[in-house]
Amino acid sequence: MAVFITEKLLKKLQPPIQGNRIVYDSQIRGFGVRITAAGAIAFILNYRVHGRERRFTVARWPEVSALKAREETLRLREAIRQGHDPLADRERARGAPTLADLAQEYLRRHAEPNKAALSLRDDKRLLKAIILPRLGRFQVGAITRQDVESLHRQFNSTPVQANRVLALLSKMFSLAIQWGWARGNPARGITRYQERPRERWLQEEELRRLGEALDREADQNQADALRLIQLTGSRKGEVLAATWEQFDLERGVWTKPAHTTKQKRIHHVPLSPPALDLLRRMKRGATSEYLFPGRRGAHLMDLKKLWRRVTLAAGLEGVHIHDLRHTFASHLVSGGVPLAVVGKLLGHTQARTTQRYAHLADAALRAATDQFGRVYESSKKSRDRKLKA
């Protein structure tokens, strides 16, 4: 008697007392429906490959209709004729690495050995807070450009953060290709949001108020960290991780080791007289290899609480710690120091990085022009007096 697996037949199926029972379709060879004692119904396909009998679960009913299951089974049978083994493909897919696996490998093989502590911390934060909650469970090879674009769009209100997420994913997939985990990079070619770099830098009056707020702080060790950031234009992470052996107070030079800098290069920083005065005072009371010791023998990790207090006290809410670095650079450029020199002080390896301060050079040029203008006006007044005489 011919049996055709249809919705009508499925609704009439009765579960066995124990185990399961399979009803095979008369039209598609190997296609059947299995019902368990608990009443669970699934479409199955029996087939042979390399002389082995295999059974593949096509889909579950009623999640997939009988018609859709028949269409999928026909597709599978055609793939089998071409040499594919659906069951083996599924088993391989189950063992395929997820994005969470790739993240662990990325951190272990690339980020931890090669990136500065601050950059590594940022990567971990983006992975934990944004990327893995949304894409971590998906297999690396199954993530599409649409998935990445959708994630990027979710953070369009914070374009800088959205672009950092995109850049991190792109790097991870580039490495995945090298490691044989992926064939393509779904993050490549996605247009990034336009970023507007912060132009905030403190004027002399604001620096005075900040200095007064720091002087009133109970924890002067942390206050000194902010002072050293101001006086050297260094990154917060470089200052907090600094050790006394990096400083030659006689020559007035701070030698930053390559592993502590963002560019992974040794950076020699000349120290100004105020910076040297600060360091010599700190050195007299030093009790650790670190300038700014923290807990359990490590260095101080952050200055967030202190920064909130002093900016509130100084009326500088909205100013970031990193703006101290911009302040250092901006005052130098506007005072006539060439961009190339400022770039070296900041540790920039590429000239275009320092170009963000180029417009401030106009102030020095204008001052120079005004100086000649005053000479010209003085000469003109002298000529006018002679003519009148």
RAJODA-V582880 format. One record per residue. N is the residue number from 1. SS is DSSP state (hx for helix, st for strand, lp for the rest). PHI is phi as a letter, one per 30 degrees, with the letter a starting at -180 (none if undefined). Layout:
n = {N,N}
ss = {SS,SS}
phi = {PHI,PHI}
This chain:
n = {1,2,3,4,5,6,7,8,9,10,11,12,13,14,15,16,17,18,19,20,21,22,23,24,25,26,27,28,29,30,31,32,33,34,35,36,37,38,39,40,41,42,43,44,45,46,47,48,49,50,51,52,53,54,55,56,57,58,59,60,61,62,63,64,65,66,67,68,69,70,71,72,73,74,75,76,77,78,79,80,81,82,83,84,85,86,87,88,89,90,91,92,93,94,95,96,97,98,99,100,101,102,103,104,105,106,107,108,109,110,111,112,113,114,115,116,117,118,119,120,121,122,123,124,125,126,127,128,129,130,131,132,133,134,135,136,137,138,139,140,141,142,143,144,145,146,147,148,149,150,151,152,153,154,155,156,157,158,159,160,161,162,163,164,165,166,167,168,169,170,171,172,173,174,175,176,177,178,179,180,181,182,183,184,185,186,187,188,189,190,191,192,193,194,195,196,197,198,199,200,201,202,203,204,205,206,207,208,209,210,211,212,213,214,215,216,217,218,219,220,221,222,223,224,225,226,227,228,229,230,231,232,233,234,235,236,237,238,239,240,241,242,243,244,245,246,247,248,249,250,251,252,253,254,255,256,257,258,259,260,261,262,263,264,265,266,267,268,269,270,271,272,273,274,275,276,277,278,279,280,281,282,283,284,285,286,287,288,289,290,291,292,293,294,295,296,297,298,299,300,301,302,303,304,305,306,307,308,309,310,311,312,313,314,315,316,317,318,319,320,321,322,323,324,325,326,327,328,329,330,331,332,333,334,335,336,337,338,339,340,341,342,343,344,345,346,347,348,349,350,351,352,353,354,355,356,357,358,359,360,361,362,363,364,365,366,367,368,369,370,371,372,373,374,375,376,377,378,379,380,381,382,383,384,385,386,387,388,389}
ss = {lp,lp,lp,lp,lp,lp,hx,hx,hx,hx,hx,hx,lp,lp,lp,lp,lp,lp,lp,st,st,st,st,st,lp,lp,lp,lp,lp,lp,st,st,st,st,st,st,lp,lp,lp,lp,st,st,st,st,st,st,st,st,st,lp,lp,st,st,st,st,st,st,st,st,st,st,lp,lp,lp,lp,hx,hx,hx,hx,hx,hx,hx,hx,hx,hx,hx,hx,hx,hx,hx,hx,lp,lp,lp,lp,hx,hx,hx,hx,hx,hx,hx,hx,hx,lp,lp,lp,st,hx,hx,hx,hx,hx,hx,hx,hx,hx,hx,hx,hx,hx,hx,hx,hx,lp,lp,hx,hx,hx,hx,hx,hx,hx,hx,hx,hx,hx,hx,hx,hx,hx,hx,hx,hx,hx,lp,lp,lp,st,hx,hx,hx,lp,lp,hx,hx,hx,hx,hx,hx,hx,hx,hx,hx,lp,lp,lp,lp,hx,hx,hx,hx,hx,hx,hx,hx,hx,hx,hx,hx,hx,hx,hx,hx,hx,hx,hx,hx,lp,lp,lp,lp,lp,lp,lp,lp,lp,lp,lp,lp,lp,lp,lp,lp,lp,lp,lp,lp,lp,lp,lp,lp,lp,hx,hx,hx,hx,hx,hx,hx,hx,hx,hx,hx,hx,lp,lp,lp,lp,hx,hx,hx,hx,hx,hx,hx,hx,hx,hx,hx,hx,hx,lp,lp,lp,hx,hx,hx,hx,hx,lp,lp,st,hx,hx,hx,st,st,lp,lp,lp,lp,st,st,st,st,lp,hx,hx,hx,lp,lp,lp,lp,lp,lp,st,st,st,st,lp,lp,hx,hx,hx,hx,hx,hx,hx,hx,hx,hx,hx,hx,lp,lp,lp,lp,lp,st,lp,lp,st,lp,lp,lp,lp,lp,st,lp,lp,lp,lp,hx,hx,hx,hx,hx,hx,hx,hx,hx,hx,lp,lp,lp,lp,lp,lp,lp,lp,lp,hx,hx,hx,hx,hx,hx,hx,hx,hx,hx,hx,hx,lp,lp,lp,lp,hx,hx,hx,hx,hx,hx,hx,hx,lp,lp,lp,lp,hx,hx,hx,hx,hx,hx,hx,hx,hx,hx,hx,hx,hx,hx,hx,hx,hx,hx,hx,hx,hx,hx,hx,hx,hx,hx,hx,hx,hx,hx,hx,hx,hx,hx,hx,hx,hx,hx,lp}
phi = {none,d,b,c,d,b,d,d,d,d,d,c,d,c,d,d,d,b,i,b,b,c,c,c,d,d,c,c,d,i,d,a,b,c,b,c,d,d,j,d,c,b,d,b,b,c,a,c,b,h,i,c,d,b,b,c,d,d,a,c,c,c,e,b,d,d,d,d,d,d,d,d,d,d,d,d,d,d,d,d,d,c,j,d,b,e,d,d,d,d,d,d,d,d,c,d,d,c,d,d,d,d,d,d,d,d,d,d,c,b,d,d,d,c,c,d,e,d,d,d,d,d,d,d,d,d,d,d,d,b,d,d,d,c,b,e,d,d,d,e,d,c,d,c,e,d,d,d,d,d,d,d,d,e,c,d,d,b,e,d,d,e,d,d,d,d,d,d,d,d,d,d,d,d,d,d,d,d,d,i,c,b,c,b,c,d,c,d,i,d,d,d,d,d,c,c,d,d,c,d,b,d,d,e,d,d,d,d,d,d,d,d,d,d,d,d,d,d,c,d,d,d,d,d,d,d,d,d,d,d,d,c,i,d,d,e,d,d,d,d,c,d,c,d,d,d,c,c,d,d,d,i,b,c,c,d,d,e,d,c,c,d,d,h,b,d,b,c,c,d,c,d,e,d,d,d,e,d,d,d,d,d,d,d,c,d,b,b,d,d,d,b,d,c,c,h,i,c,c,e,c,a,b,d,d,d,d,d,d,d,d,d,d,c,i,b,e,j,d,c,e,d,d,d,d,d,d,e,d,d,d,d,d,d,d,j,d,e,e,d,d,d,e,d,d,d,i,d,c,b,d,d,d,d,d,d,c,d,d,d,d,e,d,d,d,d,d,d,d,d,d,d,e,d,d,d,d,d,d,d,d,d,d,d,d,d,d,d,d}
